[in-house]
């Protein structure tokens, strides 16, 4: 199926590994020109090479977007280098190890900034150009933690905020030809991540890891397995395509039936 996005200019945040890497490679495979932002320059260079390099119109900007003003600086530099973006994929997220419901407000604010604040800042920069074109796609990567709140409180709450923001902004921009959406997934196995059986922590605490995994699959994953990056990327591609034109303000669950 031709998704009709060949030649589109795409920005993917958190693109050096895991979900972001998979998304960036998937867009490159569709013939898009992909710009990546993440902290790890070495990893970004590796992904850039995998997708064909600058000769294919791809590039990267290494930065910690949590730093003050970093998002604005990165986007401005990439736009100056390769032109305005048609598609934005917001892939930043995490708990920052803030798990206490009574954590200080400063820690809640840091989790908020990572999971939604940076996306808000970038959207403010790119939406005016999308409006002028009469076309644009903004996809936020969300989580089922926004609904079940079993783990880190600040993370789940900020993902719920992200979903509400997606719906609010999406409704406002629908008439401008800009589709704002979120893809909400559950537990994904990523190399080096919490559910990677070969990570140093999970190898060291093998029995605990196997117990947690068994409980997860029995209680929360009806499909009987962990998700993989390749289970999610097709939905991101579709929501970034012209075929998603009637899906404004949608939050799409891709969870293997999980919660």
Secondary structure by P-SEA (a helix, b strand, c coil): cccccccbbbbbccccccaaaaaaaaaaaaccbbbbbcccaaaaaaaaaaacccccccccccccccccaaaaaaaaaaaaacccccbbbbccccccccccccccaaaaaaaaaaccaaaaaaaaacaaaaaaaccbbbbbbbccccccccccaaaaaaaaaaaaaaaaaaaaaccccbbbbbbbbccccccccccccccaaaaaaaaaaaaaaaaaaaccccccccccccccaaaaaaaaccccccccccccccccccc
